[in-house]
Amino acid sequence: MQTRNASQPPGGRRGEPPPAPPSIPAAAAPPGAPLFAALDLGTNNCRLLVASPSGPAGFRVLDSFSRIIRLGEGLSSTGALSDAAMDRAEAALEACGQKLARRPVQAIHAVATEACRRATNGPRFMQRAQKALGAPIRVIPAREEAELAMESCAPLFRPQDRRALLFDIGGGSTEIAWIRTDDPDQPRLIGTISVPFGVVTLVERDGAACFGADGFDRVVQEVAAKFEAFDAVHCIRQEMRAGGVRLMGTSGTVTTLAGIALDLPRYSRAVVDGHDLEMACADRALEALRCMGRDGLAAHPCIGPERVDFVLPGCAIYAAIRQVWPAAGITVCDRGLREGLLLRAMRERRRGRRGH
């Protein structure tokens, strides 16, 4: 299993990917090292990481889990989680619980996001979810979701950055975080917006339309209008023209664009995470995805049949971001809430130990 130290900076030259991480089997965890677990129960995926601290501000991943569950399937039309979706999520959580039961995990930090925030039966489902996992799960607000994404991506900020615009295209919503980065040890969230457009919600409403030029462009303009209001408040475009602003993306959409742009024979997190993708390359990758058709997307090694429906709706959201906030390039982040939860938990543990 390929893992990396979460505090490891990306390559020194612009466009160079982070160094290839070592292969660390589970047995490599130092004897007596505390283990932490982080779980993200999203609108589309259920993901788990188990890790131990490494270095002053990083961690080593010892185990992981990821499964597409489509928890938010049908939510936009009914306002509730369906029985089938809850069953899929419960099965995934039970699998995570079995993994955790085999390890002496010191703390489990589990969160749920947009689907559970919106669903009328969300509180009832959370009882089932917590029983299946065997640990508490918090439903977090959109701002905390943006804060966790910021924490996970903070190691990829560069000394020359004044600001960062970080976006996370999720299943039920898209979070935009406007971040002050001129103090590398303490980035600060200036503002955030959560718009109710994610890959699952768009698949249910406009999924087929995104395969056509007119439908794709219509979604782009609708989403862009939401982002324009956020830009009007924070004058982000103006800041970009002044320089020192890094555009960053953390989502399957962005990592897929990077995989296509880099012509990877199969997806590799070690190559993609932290890669500075020139915008012209990202544009060509976007056009390539739009021209593949359903069969081509399903056959591509960086996509696969399970993700076919979500790729173009995600690309429409990305294209809206690209339209509102033009940049010379984008830093691709294959990290998110789980990594943010782990970094936060380990930092709080270090502070607690110093306090004694």
C-alpha positions in Angstrom: 0.0 0.0 0.0 1.4 3.4 -1.0 1.3 6.0 1.8 3.0 9.2 2.5 3.8 11.5 5.4 1.0 14.1 5.4 3.3 16.9 6.3 5.7 16.2 3.4 6.0 19.2 1.0 5.5 18.8 -2.7 8.4 18.8 -5.1 10.7 21.7 -5.2 10.2 22.7 -8.9 6.9 24.0 -10.2 5.0 21.2 -11.8 7.0 18.5 -10.1 5.0 15.9 -8.2 5.7 15.1 -4.6 8.4 12.4 -4.0 7.1 8.9 -4.2 6.2 7.7 -0.7 7.6 4.5 0.8 5.5 1.4 1.1 4.6 1.0 4.7 2.9 -2.2 5.8 0.7 -2.3 8.8 3.4 -4.0 10.8 5.7 -1.0 10.4 3.8 1.0 13.0 6.2 1.6 15.9 5.5 -0.5 19.0 3.3 1.5 21.4 2.6 4.2 18.8 -0.9 5.7 19.2 -3.3 4.9 16.4 -6.0 7.4 15.2 -8.9 6.7 12.9 -10.9 9.2 10.8 -14.1 8.5 8.9 -15.9 10.6 6.3 -19.5 9.6 5.7 -20.3 11.6 2.6 -23.1 12.0 0.2 -21.4 9.6 -2.3 -18.6 7.8 -0.5 -17.7 6.3 2.9 -14.0 6.6 3.6 -11.8 5.6 6.5 -8.1 6.1 7.4 -6.2 4.6 10.2 -2.8 6.3 11.0 -0.1 6.9 13.5 1.8 10.1 14.1 5.0 10.6 12.1 7.4 13.5 12.7 6.4 16.8 14.2 3.2 17.4 12.2 2.5 14.4 10.0 1.2 10.9 10.0 1.6 7.5 8.4 -1.4 5.7 7.0 -1.6 2.1 8.1 -5.0 1.1 6.8 -7.8 2.6 4.6 -11.2 2.0 3.2 -13.3 3.6 0.5 -16.6 2.6 -1.0 -19.2 4.4 -3.2 -22.5 4.2 -1.3 -24.6 7.0 -2.9 -26.1 7.9 0.4 -27.7 11.0 -1.1 -29.4 9.1 -3.9 -32.9 10.5 -4.3 -32.5 13.1 -1.5 -32.9 16.1 -3.8 -36.4 14.9 -4.9 -37.7 13.4 -1.7 -35.9 15.3 1.1 -35.1 12.0 2.8 -32.5 9.2 2.7 -33.9 6.1 0.9 -33.9 2.7 2.5 -31.6 1.3 -0.1 -29.1 4.1 0.4 -29.1 3.7 4.2 -28.6 0.0 3.8 -25.5 0.6 1.6 -24.1 3.1 4.0 -24.7 0.8 7.0 -22.9 -2.1 5.2 -19.9 0.1 4.5 -19.9 1.3 8.1 -20.0 -2.2 9.4 -17.0 -3.0 7.3 -15.1 0.0 8.7 -16.1 -1.1 12.3 -14.6 -4.5 11.6 -11.4 -3.0 10.5 -11.3 -0.8 13.6 -12.0 -3.7 15.9 -8.8 -5.4 14.8 -6.6 -2.4 15.9 -5.9 -0.7 19.2 -7.2 2.7 18.0 -6.8 5.4 20.6 -9.5 7.7 19.1 -12.0 7.5 16.3 -13.1 10.8 14.7 -16.1 10.2 12.4 -18.1 12.9 10.6 -21.1 13.0 8.2 -21.7 15.8 5.8 -24.3 17.3 3.4 -26.7 14.3 2.9 -27.1 13.9 6.7 -27.4 17.6 7.2 -30.3 17.9 4.7 -32.2 14.7 5.1 -35.4 14.9 7.2 -34.6 11.4 8.5 -31.0 12.2 9.0 -31.1 12.0 12.8 -32.8 8.6 12.8 -30.3 7.3 10.3 -27.4 8.5 12.5 -28.5 6.1 15.2 -28.2 3.2 12.8 -24.9 4.5 11.4 -23.3 4.8 14.9 -24.5 1.4 15.8 -23.0 -0.1 12.6 -19.7 1.7 13.1 -19.5 1.1 16.8 -18.5 4.7 17.5 -20.1 8.2 17.5 -20.5 10.1 14.2 -20.9 13.9 14.2 -22.9 15.7 11.5 -20.7 18.7 10.9 -21.7 22.1 9.5 -20.4 23.3 6.1 -17.9 25.7 7.6 -16.2 23.0 9.6 -16.1 20.9 6.5 -14.2 23.8 4.8 -11.9 24.1 7.8 -11.0 20.4 7.8 -10.2 20.6 4.0 -8.0 23.6 4.7 -6.2 21.8 7.5 -5.6 18.8 5.3 -4.2 20.9 2.4 -2.2 23.4 4.5 1.0 21.3 4.0 0.8 22.1 0.2 0.8 25.9 0.7 4.0 27.6 -0.5 6.0 30.4 1.1 5.2 32.8 -1.7 1.4 32.4 -1.2 -0.6 35.2 0.3 -4.0 33.6 -0.2 -5.4 30.3 -1.3 -8.8 29.5 -2.9 -9.6 25.9 -2.1 -12.6 24.1 -3.5 -14.0 20.7 -2.7 -16.6 19.2 -5.1 -18.6 16.8 -3.0 -21.5 14.5 -3.6 -24.2 16.8 -2.2 -22.6 20.2 -2.2 -19.4 22.1 -3.2 -17.4 24.0 -0.6 -15.3 27.0 -1.4 -12.8 28.2 1.1 -11.0 31.6 0.9 -7.9 31.3 3.0 -5.2 33.7 4.3 -1.9 31.8 4.0 0.8 34.5 4.6 1.5 32.9 8.0 2.4 29.3 7.0 2.1 28.0 10.6 -1.4 29.4 11.0 -3.6 29.7 7.9 -6.9 31.4 8.5 -10.2 30.9 6.9 -11.4 34.3 5.7 -14.7 33.1 4.2 -16.5 30.1 2.9 -19.5 29.2 0.9 -21.4 25.9 0.4 -23.5 25.7 -2.7 -26.1 22.8 -3.1 -24.5 21.5 -6.2 -22.5 18.2 -6.0 -22.0 15.3 -8.3 -24.9 13.2 -6.9 -27.4 16.1 -6.9 -26.4 17.0 -10.5 -26.5 13.4 -11.7 -30.1 13.2 -10.5 -31.1 16.5 -12.0 -28.8 17.0 -15.0 -26.6 13.9 -15.3 -27.6 13.0 -18.8 -27.7 16.7 -19.9 -24.0 17.1 -19.0 -23.1 14.7 -21.8 -24.3 17.3 -24.3 -22.7 20.7 -25.0 -25.8 22.7 -24.3 -26.7 20.9 -21.1 -23.1 21.1 -19.8 -22.9 24.8 -20.5 -26.3 25.5 -18.8 -25.1 23.8 -15.6 -21.8 25.7 -15.7 -23.6 29.1 -15.9 -26.0 28.2 -13.1 -23.2 27.1 -10.8 -21.0 30.1 -11.7 -23.8 32.5 -10.7 -23.6 31.1 -7.2 -19.8 31.6 -7.1 -20.1 35.2 -8.5 -21.9 36.3 -5.3 -19.1 34.9 -3.1 -16.5 36.7 -5.3 -18.4 40.0 -5.0 -18.0 39.8 -1.2 -14.3 38.9 -1.1 -13.0 40.4 -4.4 -11.1 37.2 -5.1 -10.5 37.9 -8.8 -9.0 41.2 -7.9 -6.6 39.5 -5.4 -5.7 36.9 -8.1 -4.7 39.7 -10.5 -2.4 41.1 -7.7 -0.6 37.8 -7.5 0.2 35.4 -4.7 -3.1 33.5 -4.8 -3.0 29.7 -5.2 -6.0 27.8 -6.6 -6.4 24.4 -5.1 -8.9 21.6 -5.6 -9.6 18.5 -3.6 -12.1 16.1 -5.1 -12.4 13.1 -7.4 -13.1 15.5 -10.2 -9.8 17.3 -9.9 -7.7 14.2 -9.3 -9.3 12.7 -12.4 -8.4 15.7 -14.5 -4.8 15.4 -13.2 -4.8 11.7 -14.1 -5.9 12.4 -17.6 -3.5 15.4 -18.0 -0.6 13.3 -16.8 -1.7 10.4 -19.1 -1.3 7.9 -16.2 -1.7 4.2 -17.0 -3.6 3.9 -13.7 -4.4 6.4 -11.0 -1.5 7.1 -8.5 -2.0 9.2 -5.5 1.7 9.5 -5.1 2.0 11.3 -8.4 -1.2 13.3 -8.3 -1.3 14.7 -4.8 0.4 18.1 -4.6 0.9 18.3 -8.4 0.8 21.8 -9.9 -1.3 21.4 -13.0 -1.0 24.2 -15.6 -4.4 25.5 -16.6 -3.8 24.8 -20.3 -3.2 21.1 -19.4 -6.3 21.0 -17.2 -8.3 22.5 -20.0 -7.2 19.9 -22.5 -7.9 17.1 -20.0 -11.4 18.6 -19.5 -12.1 18.5 -23.2 -10.8 15.0 -23.5 -13.2 13.8 -20.8 -16.1 15.5 -22.5 -15.3 13.8 -25.8 -14.9 10.2 -24.3 -18.5 9.3 -24.1 -20.0 7.0 -21.5 -18.1 3.9 -22.8 -14.8 5.7 -23.0 -15.1 7.0 -19.4 -16.0 3.6 -18.1 -13.0 2.0 -19.8 -10.5 4.6 -18.7 -8.2 3.3 -15.9 -8.4 6.6 -13.9 -12.3 6.5 -13.9 -14.0 3.1 -14.2 -17.6 2.1 -14.5 -18.6 3.0 -10.9 -17.7 6.7 -11.5 -19.0 7.2 -15.0 -22.1 9.1 -14.0 -20.3 11.5 -11.7 -17.4 12.7 -13.9 -19.1 15.2 -16.2 -21.3 16.8 -13.6 -18.2 17.3 -11.5 -16.4 18.7 -14.5 -19.3 21.2 -15.0 -18.8 22.4 -11.4 -15.0 22.7 -12.0 -15.6 24.6 -15.2 -17.8 27.1 -13.3 -14.9 27.6 -10.8 -12.5 28.0 -13.7 -14.8 30.6 -15.3 -15.3 32.7 -12.2 -11.7 32.5 -11.0 -9.2 32.2 -13.9 -5.8 31.2 -12.7 -2.5 30.1 -14.3 -2.7 26.7 -12.7 -4.2 24.5 -10.0 -2.7 22.5 -7.2 -4.3 19.1 -7.1 -5.0 17.7 -3.6 -5.8 14.0 -3.1 -6.7 14.6 0.6 -9.7 16.0 2.4 -11.8 15.6 5.6 -10.1 12.4 6.8 -6.7 13.9 6.7 -7.9 17.1 8.3 -9.5 15.1 11.1 -6.3 13.2 11.7 -4.0 16.2 11.7 -6.4 18.0 14.1 -6.6 15.0 16.5 -2.8 14.5 16.5 -2.2 18.2 17.1 -4.6 18.3 20.0 -2.8 15.3 21.5 0.6 17.0 21.3 -0.8 20.1 22.9 -2.4 18.0 25.7 0.9 16.2 26.4 2.7 19.6 26.6 0.1 20.8 29.0 0.8 18.1 31.5 
